[in-house]
Amino acid sequence: MNNPSISSENQHLLIASGFGDNGMNDLEAALRDSHLFTEIRLIKGCPSHVPEECIDIVEKELFSMETPRFAIGHSQGGAILLAAACRRRLEGVARGILINAPINPHVTVT
């Protein structure tokens, strides 16, 4: 099994935040300063209040990035990010981190 680690070569990160000022801007700035990622994209909240449209937006953004992809999702952004990544069975997603994401404990991903 491939076990990618974070290095400074050709790493791509998507951060999907929930709503409001939740520190994701600070996280993005710190990660940019660390030079661990070639590319960092931040989606702040969702421009639509329709969950399916939000998932479509995040899926398009995540899978337009080169691999390996890393993903961080906070709050509602974490739940949306997980749903978007699972649509393609986590294809090319090396690591994912969910922070305070409202995930139902009865949901399973196979």
Backbone hydrogen bonds in HBPLUS format (Angstrom, degrees):
<---DONOR---> <-ACCEPTOR-->    atom                        ^
c    i                          cat <-CA-CA->   ^        H-A-AA   ^      H-
h    n   atom  resd res      DA  || num        DHA   H-A  angle D-A-AA Bond
n    s   type  num  typ     dist DA aas  dist angle  dist       angle   num
A0038-THR N   A0011-GLN O   2.74 MM  27  5.25 138.7  1.91 134.6 147.5     1
A0039-GLU N   A0011-GLN O   3.29 MM  28  6.74 152.8  2.37 155.0 159.8     2
A0012-HIS N   A0068-PRO O   3.31 MM  56  6.38 149.2  2.41 159.9 166.9     3
A0070-PHE N   A0012-HIS O   2.68 MM  58  5.98 149.4  1.77 158.3 168.8     4
A0013-LEU N   A0039-GLU O   2.92 MM  26  6.20 160.4  1.96 149.6 156.1     5
A0041-ARG N   A0013-LEU O   2.92 MM  28  6.35 155.6  1.98 154.0 161.8     6
A0014-LEU N   A0070-PHE O   2.96 MM  56  6.41 151.0  2.04 147.7 155.1     7
A0072-ILE N   A0014-LEU O   2.91 MM  58  6.35 158.3  1.96 158.5 163.6     8
A0015-ILE N   A0041-ARG O   2.83 MM  26  6.18 160.7  1.87 159.5 166.2     9
A0043-ILE N   A0015-ILE O   2.79 MM  28  6.17 166.6  1.81 168.8 173.6    10
A0016-ALA N   A0072-ILE O   2.85 MM  56  6.33 159.7  1.89 159.2 166.0    11
A0074-HIS N   A0016-ALA O   2.88 MM  58  6.34 160.8  1.92 161.6 165.8    12
A0017-SER N   A0043-ILE O   2.90 MM  26  6.19 172.5  1.91 174.9 177.0    13
A0045-GLY N   A0017-SER O   3.27 MM  28  5.44 134.5  2.50 105.7 117.6    14
A0027-LEU N   A0023-GLY O   2.99 MM   4  6.31 153.8  2.06 147.8 155.7    15
A0028-GLU N   A0024-MET O   2.85 MM   4  6.00 163.1  1.87 146.0 150.5    16
A0029-ALA N   A0025-ASN O   2.99 MM   4  6.21 160.9  2.03 146.8 151.8    17
A0030-ALA N   A0026-ASP O   2.94 MM   4  6.15 161.4  1.98 149.3 154.2    18
A0031-LEU N   A0027-LEU O   2.91 MM   4  6.13 160.7  1.95 154.9 160.0    19
A0032-ARG N   A0028-GLU O   2.90 MM   4  6.12 152.2  1.98 149.0 157.1    20
A0033-ASP N   A0029-ALA O   2.97 MM   4  6.20 158.5  2.02 148.4 154.0    21
A0034-SER N   A0030-ALA O   3.03 MM   4  6.24 132.3  2.27 136.9 149.7    22
A0035-HIS N   A0032-ARG O   3.22 MM   3  5.47 148.8  2.32 104.4 113.0    23
A0053-GLU N   A0050-VAL O   2.95 MM   3  5.42 124.0  2.27 114.8 128.9    24
A0054-CYS N   A0050-VAL O   3.11 MM   4  6.43 154.1  2.18 154.2 162.2    25
A0055-ILE N   A0051-PRO O   2.97 MM   4  6.26 159.4  2.01 155.8 160.9    26
A0056-ASP N   A0052-GLU O   3.02 MM   4  6.24 156.1  2.08 142.3 148.8    27
A0057-ILE N   A0053-GLU O   3.01 MM   4  6.26 157.2  2.06 148.1 153.3    28
A0058-VAL N   A0054-CYS O   3.05 MM   4  6.31 168.0  2.06 155.8 157.9    29
A0059-GLU N   A0055-ILE O   2.83 MM   4  5.93 162.5  1.86 153.5 159.2    30
A0060-LYS N   A0056-ASP O   2.97 MM   4  6.09 164.6  2.00 148.7 152.8    31
A0061-GLU N   A0057-ILE O   3.08 MM   4  6.29 160.7  2.12 146.6 152.0    32
A0062-LEU N   A0058-VAL O   2.82 MM   4  5.94 171.2  1.83 157.1 159.8    33
A0063-PHE N   A0059-GLU O   2.97 MM   4  5.99 173.2  1.98 155.0 157.2    34
A0064-SER N   A0061-GLU O   3.38 MM   3  5.32 154.1  2.46  97.4 104.8    35
A0065-MET N   A0062-LEU O   3.29 MM   3  5.71 159.4  2.33 107.5 113.6    36
A0069-ARG N   A0092-GLY O   3.05 MM  23  6.09 159.0  2.09 165.5 168.5    37
A0094-ALA N   A0069-ARG O   2.63 MM  25  5.54 144.6  1.75 149.4 161.5    38
A0071-ALA N   A0095-ARG O   2.99 MM  24  6.37 147.0  2.10 144.9 155.3    39
A0097-ILE N   A0071-ALA O   2.83 MM  26  6.28 148.5  1.93 148.1 158.7    40
A0073-GLY N   A0097-ILE O   2.82 MM  24  6.27 160.4  1.86 163.9 170.7    41
A0099-ILE N   A0073-GLY O   2.78 MM  26  6.12 161.9  1.81 164.1 169.0    42
A0077-GLY N   A0074-HIS O   2.90 MM   3  5.07 123.2  2.23 147.5 137.4    43
A0075-SER N   A0099-ILE O   2.88 MM  24  6.25 162.2  1.91 165.5 168.6    44
A0078-GLY N   A0075-SER O   2.91 MM   3  5.26 133.2  2.13 106.3 118.9    45
A0079-ALA N   A0075-SER O   3.32 MM   4  6.83 152.5  2.40 150.7 157.4    46
A0080-ILE N   A0076-GLN O   2.98 MM   4  6.22 163.3  2.01 154.2 158.9    47
A0081-LEU N   A0077-GLY O   2.87 MM   4  5.89 154.6  1.93 138.9 146.7    48
A0082-LEU N   A0078-GLY O   2.96 MM   4  6.11 159.4  2.00 146.5 151.6    49
A0083-ALA N   A0079-ALA O   3.07 MM   4  6.29 162.1  2.11 145.3 150.0    50
A0084-ALA N   A0080-ILE O   2.91 MM   4  6.12 159.5  1.95 150.9 156.7    51
A0085-ALA N   A0081-LEU O   2.92 MM   4  6.09 163.4  1.94 152.2 156.5    52
A0086-CYS N   A0082-LEU O   2.93 MM   4  6.04 155.4  1.99 149.2 156.0    53
A0087-ARG N   A0083-ALA O   3.20 MM   4  6.38 135.1  2.41 139.9 149.8    54
A0088-ARG N   A0085-ALA O   3.26 MM   3  5.83 145.0  2.39 109.3 116.9    55
A0090-LEU N   A0085-ALA O   2.85 MM   5  4.91 163.6  1.88 142.0 141.2    56
A0089-ARG N   A0086-CYS O   2.94 MM   3  4.46 165.3  1.97 105.5 105.1    57
A0091-GLU N   A0088-ARG O   3.03 MM   3  5.63 155.1  2.10 118.4 125.5    58
A0093-VAL N   A0090-LEU O   2.93 MM   3  5.30 168.3  1.94 134.1 134.1    59
A0103-ILE N   A0101-ALA O   2.87 MM   2  5.73 121.6  2.22 115.6  98.7    60
A0107-VAL N   A0104-ASN O   3.10 MM   3  5.57 170.3  2.11 119.9 122.5    61
